[in-house]
Amino acid sequence: MTSPTSSPAQAEPSCVDAAALMRWGRATESVEVVVLACHDASPAPGPHGTAVVRWPGCLDEQALGLVPQLLADGVRSLRLRWCPTHGPTPSSLPVWRQVLGELLETEPAAGRSLRHGPVLRAEAAPLPRRALVGARLDGVLDLALDEQARLIQSLRLLYAQDRIDDPSAALAELPAAGRVLTASDCTLCAACTWACPHGALEMADADSGLRGLVQDLAACRGCQACVGACPVDALHAGVTVSLAQAWQAEVTVLAADRPRTCRRCGARYSQEVGSLAAHDVTRPATASLAPAPGGQDEDSGLCPLCQVRERSPFLTELPPEAERALPPSVLAAIRRSRGLS
């Protein structure tokens, strides 16, 4: 297999429009088997009912991600045709072989056939004639989705049809596009939910009165627009989301609290709802937004500033917001000047 740097035919993955390929397949009812071929592999056509799709370069991760989409959208089986040297293969190939099993094969030796199937270039799929006359090209997958969402949809369909086993364990080895977020000192202002172009963040209200910020790991695309939009720098992008997490549609709680109204000044404030374990982003939030064991469910009805004023009328005690915002050196100097430990 030729290396990406040595083959002039190697193209960027974005030049292949997977949706256009599937539209062509929907209009070609005689095709039951698809052969994905490296650009430097033999261009020989397959037998009748088999379409050979020549990839712009060596078969890569995008090509393998297209396999379950084609299978879910009507192709009976899919085969791979490698370059003559058959050098290094995509790292995800063993995973897809495990997930798809017999649905993904290496093409056998070519035999003689009086009738041949079509051969086309992946980056230049022809526009179906039926589409030119306005005919509907019915299919199973939603071609308006992006590639990751369409990939997850295709796996769900194959699983529902009992064509594959539960792929959760195998998909844990493959990365998705998103990033797992963490939150610290989140004020639940919801600015990040407005900034996210993919709808991966939303505010959730529970019957218990808790309000939380949750992240849909399957919807996240890792653009980090939310991180840049946070006015208090509370959000941080962590590890990459795995395809297993996207497949399982995991939702994580980034922050949660119980909004209250101060009975003295009328300001809105948030009551802490337990230990840090309540905000552990590794735990799915599918159950409910609930206080962690040991969390406080009652308070004085006063916002933090009014609590400080009640304890220290002359404000010898610093408000908690000031303690969090001030640099340690300034905070230490103020404490010394007020005789605080």
N, C-alpha and C positions, 0 to 999 in steps of 0.2 A: 504494500500500500504506500502510495507516495505521501510525503510529508506535506503539511499545509504550506510550508514556505517554498517548496520546490516545484509545486504544480501550478502552472499559470491558470489552470481552470478552477483552482480553489476560489470559492466565493464566500462572502460573509453569509452567515445563516439567515440574516434578515432578507436576503434576496429571494428566498423561497416562500411563496405565499401558500401556506398549507390549506387555507380555506379555498383557494382557487383550484388546488388539486382535488379536493373533495367534491367541489361543484362539478368538475369534469367527470369524476367517478360516478356521481349520481346520475349523470346523463348517459353514461355508457353501461347499459344494463348487462351486456354480454361479458363484462369483466368480473371474474370471481376471485382471481388470484393476482396479487400485485408483487412485482419483483423490484425492490429498491437496489439500484446498482451504483457502485462508485463510478466516477467519471471515466477513469482509466480501465474499468472492467470491460469485458466484451459487450459490444452494443447489439449482439444478436437478439432478434425478437424471440419471445416465448411462444408456446403453442396457443391455439385458439382459446380465448377465455382468460388469457394471462397478459397483463400489461406490464411492460418494463419501464420504470421511471428512473432516468439517469440523473443522479444527484450532481450538483455543481461542485465537484471535488470529491474527497473521500467521505464515506458515510460518517456522520458526526452525531453529536448528542441530539440535535434538532431532528435529524432523520429518524433516530430511534424513538424519540418522543412522538413522532407522527404515526408510528406503527399502531399503537392501541386506538388512535383516532380513526384510522382507516378501517380497522377491524370492527370497531363499534358502529361505523357508518355504512356497513354493508359488505365489506370484503370478507370472503370466507377464510382465506389464509394469506400470509405474507411471508415472502422469502427475501433473503439478502444475497446479493451478488458482489463479492469483494474484488479488489484489484488483484492482478495476477500474483504479486508478491505477498499479498495479504499480511502486511506488517502490523504495527500496533493498532488495536481496535479501541473504540470508545470505552471509557472506563465503566459506563453504565450498562454495557452489553450483558454481562453476567446477571445483573439485576433484572433486566427485561426478559432474559431467557427464563429466569426463575418465575417471574410474574406471569408471562404469557404462555409458557410451556410449548405445546405442540403447535400453537397458533403462529409461532415465529420459527422459521426454518432457514437453513442454509440451502440455497438452490441446488438441486441435484444436477448431474451432468445432462446437457441438452440432448434431446432425441430428435428424430426426424418427424416432421409434421407438414402436411399439405397446406394447412391454414395457420396463419400466424396472428398473434395479438399485436396491439399497437406498441410503439416505442415513443416516449416523449421526454422532454427535458423538464425537470422538477421546477426550475425557475421560469419556465415559459409554457405553463399548461394552457392548451388551447381553450378558447371560449366555446362552450357547448352550443350547438346549433339550436337546441331547444330553448336555451336562454336568450338567443337572439330574437326569437319570435315571441318571447314573453311567457313561455311555458314554465310552470312551477317545477323546481328540482327538489322534490321531497327527500328529506333525509332525517336521521335521528338526532345528530348533534346540532347544537346552536352555533352556527358559523359566525355570529356576531360577537361571541366570547373571545377573549384573548387565548393564546396557546395554552397557558397553564390551566385556566378554567376549563377549557375544552378537553384537555388531557384528563383532568379529574372527572369530568362528566363522562368521558369515554370509559374510564376504568369502572365507574359505578354501573354503567350499562352492561359491560362485560361481566361484572360480578353478579348483577341481577339476573343475567341470562345463564348463569352457571357455566360460563365459558372459562372463567379463571377463578382461583381460590382467593381468599382474603389476602390482599397484597401488603397489608400494613407493615409486617416485619421487613419485607424486602425494600419497601419504599423508604424506610428510615435511613437508608444509605445514600439516597439521592437528594440533592438540595432543591428547594423551591426558590421563588424569587423574593419572598418576604424576609423580614428580620423580626426576631422576638424583641419586643420593647420592654423596658423596665421604667418605673416611675418612682420618683422620690420627691417628697414635699409637693405633691400635686394639689392644686387648688380646685380642681374639677370645674374650670372655667369653660370647658368645651371648645376652646379655640382649635385644638388639634382635630376634633371631629369635623369642623368646617373646612380645615385645610386639606384633609386627606382626599385625594381625587378618586380613591377606589372604595370608599365606604368601609374601610377596615376598622375604624374606631367609632364607637358610639357611647352615649350615656345610657345607662340602664337603671331603672327604678324598680326596687323590689317592694313587695307587699309589706315587708317589715319596716319600711321607711328609709332603708339604706339607698344611697345613690352611688353608682360606681362608673368608672371608665373601663370599658372592655375592648379587647382587640380580637378581631377575627383573623386568625393566622392564615386561613385560606385566601382571604381577600387582599392581604397585604402584598405589595409589590416592591417593598424596600426602597421607595423613593425618598423617604425620610422628610417629606414635606411637613409632617406633624412635628418632628423634632425642631425644625427651624421656626415653626409658628408658635411654639410654646413661649408665653411671655415670662415664665419663671424658670426656664431651662430644666423642667422636671422630667422630660422624656429623654431616654437614651436608647440607642439601637444596639441590640446585643447580637446573639448568635443567629446564623441563618436558619430560617424555617426549613424543616424537612418536608419532602413530599408526603411522608406518612402523616404528619400533622395536618397538612392541607387536605389529605384524603379523609382523615377523621374529623375534619371541620372543627378543630379545637378553638375554643374561645377562652381567653385568659383575662382575669381581673387585674388591672394595672393599679388601681387605687379605689378605695371605697370609704365612705363616711356617712354620717347621718346629719344632714343639714338642719340647723336650728335657727331660731330668731331670738336674739338677746332681749330679755324682758326689761332691761334698763335703757339701752340705747337704740334698740330696734334693728341693729345690724345683723346680717346673716353670717353665721359661722358654722364650722364643721366640728363635730365631736369625733374623736378617735374611736375606732371600733375594734379594739383588740390589739394583739401583737402583730409583729411584722409578718407572721405566717399567713395572716388574712390577705396580704398583698403579694403572696408568692406567685410569680408569673408562671412557674412550672406546673401549677395546679389548674386544671380546667375549671371554668366557672359555669359549667352547665347546670349545676345543682341549684344554687341560689346565691344571692348576695346576703350573707349572714355574718354576724359578729363572730369572731374567733373565741374559743373558750377562754374565759378570764377577761374578756372585753367589758368595758363599762357601758351600760345601757341607760344610765341616768346621770344627769349633771345638774349643776346649780341653776341652769337657765341663763347664765351670763356668758357673754363672749370672752375670749381670753384677756382682752384689754380691760374689760370691766371686772374680771376676776382679780387681776393685778391691782386695780384701783381699790377694790374692796379690801384686799389684804394689806395694801400699802398705799394709803390715801395720798401720801406725799411723793409717791412714785420713786421711793428708794429702791424698789425692786424693778428690774427691767422686764418689759413685756416680752413674751416668747418670740414674737415676730422680730423684735430688735436683736434678740440673742441669735436668731438664725441668720439675720442679714449682715450683722456687723463682722468685720474681720476679727480674728481671735485677739490680736494685739490691742485693738481699740476696745474690745469688750473687756479685756483684762484691766485696762487703764480705768475704764468707767467703774468697774467693780471695786478697784482699789480706792478710787476717789469717794465712793459711797460707803466704804467700809464693809463691803459684801465679800463673802468668802469666794 
